[in-house]
Amino acid sequence: IQYRDRLNEIRVLKIKLNDLKRELHILKSSVANIDVLKREVHQLGRELLQERTKVKALSEELENPLNVHRWRKLEGSDPSTYEMIQK
């Protein structure tokens, strides 16, 4: 009877050991993924900073245009109120 109990206990412990090995393998693979994800976060942060710089530069140019010669004045005039009412 004691022998069977010991065999059952050994079987249960082997199952637990296999579960722990599987969990260890999963955790090791997730740790490897963390390094890749950290690099990706760093790269995306740099790209975000570059895009923010572009947006700031374009916003400043809209507020203070430097090349005014590229525009041309449109011909025509605004219609009077009477003409607008007729339409």
Helices and strands as residue ranges (DSSP letters): H 2-63, G 68-70, H 81-86
